[in-house]
């Protein structure tokens, strides 16, 4: 496992694109930031955050 990079990233929409998943998996940012464009319902937010954590290898 490689070290996380000193960056915080956001995504374009309410779910991750395949390109975002590949990029986040390669770059392993410290964290993510969510904006209004990224959120709608509780379950959708939960799924998005789980996807973000999965692609950087965090539980």
C-alpha positions in Angstrom: 0.0 0.0 0.0 1.4 3.4 -0.9 1.2 6.6 1.1 -1.7 9.0 0.6 -0.9 12.2 -1.2 -1.4 15.6 0.3 -4.5 16.6 -1.6 -8.2 16.7 -1.1 -10.4 16.1 -4.2 -14.0 16.3 -5.3 -15.9 14.6 -8.0 -18.1 15.8 -10.8 -21.4 14.3 -9.9 -23.5 12.1 -7.6 -21.5 9.0 -8.3 -17.9 8.3 -9.4 -17.1 7.8 -13.0 -14.8 5.0 -14.1 -12.1 7.6 -14.8 -12.5 9.1 -11.3 -12.2 5.7 -9.7 -8.9 5.0 -11.6 -7.5 8.4 -10.9 -8.4 8.2 -7.1 -7.0 4.7 -6.9 -3.7 5.8 -8.4 -3.3 9.1 -6.6 -4.7 8.1 -3.2 -5.7 11.6 -1.9 -5.8 12.4 1.8 -9.5 13.0 1.5 -12.5 14.1 -0.5 -14.8 17.1 -0.4 -18.5 17.0 -1.3 -20.4 19.9 -2.9 -24.1 20.4 -3.5 -23.8 18.9 -6.9 -22.7 15.6 -5.2 -25.6 15.1 -2.8 -29.3 14.3 -3.0 -30.5 11.7 -0.6 -28.9 10.0 2.5 -28.5 6.6 0.8 -26.9 8.2 -2.3 -24.4 10.1 -0.1 -23.6 6.9 1.8 -23.0 5.0 -1.5 -20.8 7.8 -2.8 -18.7 8.0 0.3 -18.3 4.2 0.3 -17.2 4.3 -3.3 -14.6 7.0 -2.5 -13.3 5.0 0.5 -13.1 1.7 -1.6 -11.1 3.2 -4.4 -8.4 4.5 -2.0 -8.4 1.4 0.2 -9.9 2.7 3.4 -12.6 1.0 5.4 
